[in-house]
């Protein structure tokens, strides 16, 4: 097995903009089997969920005292809130969270999904389920696109 490709799948799965959308194709391009890339990318992306919640619950409070962090987080939070507010306040907020994370677009992954769940004070258990299922769904979709089975355009 190609350790560089596995490392790439894991690291890129945890990068906010790329996540599994970039990790799977990059790992495959580096020579990793598409299904092995899928497995490592999904696991790393799922492991990220409690880490981001922990960060938002504990470290974020202290970092808000730093001016540049506070301003940047405020801008990001406003963008996320505008994008997600109408979707998660509906009848099925957890289904909406799943769909939001499951979109194969930049900025709609686990990082943003956790932030949406945290900001709107959604039930953690239900959010975990929606986030995990969304991550698996988008990973499967990206894998199928990488294999050429599905075309997005």
C-alpha positions in Angstrom: 0.0 0.0 0.0 1.1 3.5 -0.8 1.6 5.2 2.6 1.8 8.7 0.9 -1.6 8.2 -0.7 -3.1 6.9 2.5 -1.7 9.9 4.4 -3.1 12.2 1.7 -6.6 10.6 2.0 -6.5 11.1 5.8 -5.1 14.6 5.9 -7.1 16.0 3.0 -10.3 14.6 4.5 -9.7 16.8 7.5 -9.0 20.0 5.5 -12.0 22.3 5.7 -12.6 23.1 2.1 -11.4 19.8 0.5 -12.6 17.1 2.9 -13.6 13.9 1.1 -14.5 15.8 -2.0 -10.8 16.4 -2.6 -9.2 13.6 -0.6 -10.6 10.6 -2.6 -9.6 11.9 -6.1 -6.2 13.0 -4.8 -5.5 9.6 -3.1 -6.6 7.8 -6.2 -4.3 10.0 -8.4 -1.5 9.1 -6.1 -2.0 5.4 -6.8 -4.4 4.3 -4.0 -7.3 2.0 -4.8 -10.5 3.9 -5.0 -12.2 1.9 -2.3 -9.3 2.1 0.0 -9.2 5.8 -0.5 -13.0 5.9 0.2 -12.5 3.9 3.4 -9.6 6.1 4.8 -11.3 9.3 3.7 -14.6 8.4 5.3 -13.1 7.3 8.6 -10.9 10.4 8.9 -13.9 12.6 8.0 -16.1 10.9 10.7 -13.3 11.2 13.3 -13.3 14.9 12.6 -16.8 15.4 13.8 -16.3 15.1 17.6 -13.0 17.0 17.2 -14.7 20.0 15.7 -17.4 19.9 18.3 -14.8 19.8 21.1 -13.0 22.7 19.5 -16.2 24.8 19.3 -17.2 23.8 22.9 -13.9 24.6 24.6 -11.1 26.2 22.6 -13.3 28.5 20.6 -14.4 30.4 23.7 -10.8 31.3 24.5 -9.9 32.1 20.9 -12.7 34.6 20.6 -10.6 36.9 22.7 -8.2 37.3 19.8 -9.3 40.0 17.5 -8.4 38.5 14.2 -9.9 35.1 15.1 -13.1 36.8 16.3 -13.5 38.8 13.1 -12.7 35.9 10.8 -15.0 33.5 12.7 -17.8 36.1 12.7 -17.6 36.5 8.9 -17.5 32.7 8.4 -20.4 32.2 10.8 -22.5 34.9 9.1 -21.9 33.1 5.7 -22.8 29.7 7.1 -25.9 31.1 8.9 -27.2 32.7 5.8 -26.7 29.5 3.8 -28.2 27.1 6.4 -30.7 29.1 8.4 -33.8 28.4 6.2 -32.8 24.8 5.7 -32.3 23.7 9.3 -35.2 25.6 10.8 -37.8 23.6 8.8 -39.7 20.5 9.7 -36.8 18.1 9.2 -33.6 19.9 10.4 -31.5 16.7 10.6 -32.5 15.6 7.2 -31.5 19.1 6.0 -28.2 18.7 7.8 -27.6 15.4 6.1 -28.4 17.0 2.7 -26.2 20.0 3.4 -23.2 17.8 4.3 -24.0 15.4 1.5 -23.8 18.0 -1.2 -20.6 17.6 -3.3 -19.8 21.3 -3.2 -17.0 23.1 -1.4 -18.0 24.6 1.9 -20.8 22.2 2.6 -18.9 19.4 4.4 -18.5 18.2 7.9 -16.8 21.3 9.2 -19.7 23.5 8.1 -22.2 20.9 9.2 -20.8 20.7 12.7 -20.8 24.5 12.9 -24.5 24.6 11.8 -25.4 22.0 14.3 -23.4 23.8 17.1 -24.7 27.2 16.2 -28.4 26.2 16.1 -28.0 24.1 19.2 -29.3 20.9 17.5 -29.4 17.6 19.4 -25.9 16.2 19.3 -26.8 12.5 18.9 -29.1 13.2 16.0 -26.6 15.6 14.5 -23.8 13.0 14.7 -26.0 10.6 12.8 -26.9 13.1 10.1 -23.3 14.2 9.8 -22.0 10.7 9.5 -24.6 9.7 7.0 -24.0 12.9 5.0 -20.2 12.2 5.0 -20.7 8.6 3.8 -23.2 9.7 1.1 -20.9 12.4 -0.4 -17.9 10.1 -0.2 -19.8 7.4 -2.1 -20.9 10.0 -4.7 -17.3 11.3 -5.1 -16.1 7.7 -5.4 -18.6 7.0 -8.1 -17.6 10.1 -9.9 -13.9 9.2 -9.5 -14.7 5.8 -11.0 -16.5 7.4 -13.9 -19.8 5.7 -13.1 -21.6 9.0 -12.4 -21.0 12.3 -14.1 -22.0 15.5 -12.3 -22.1 17.7 -15.4 
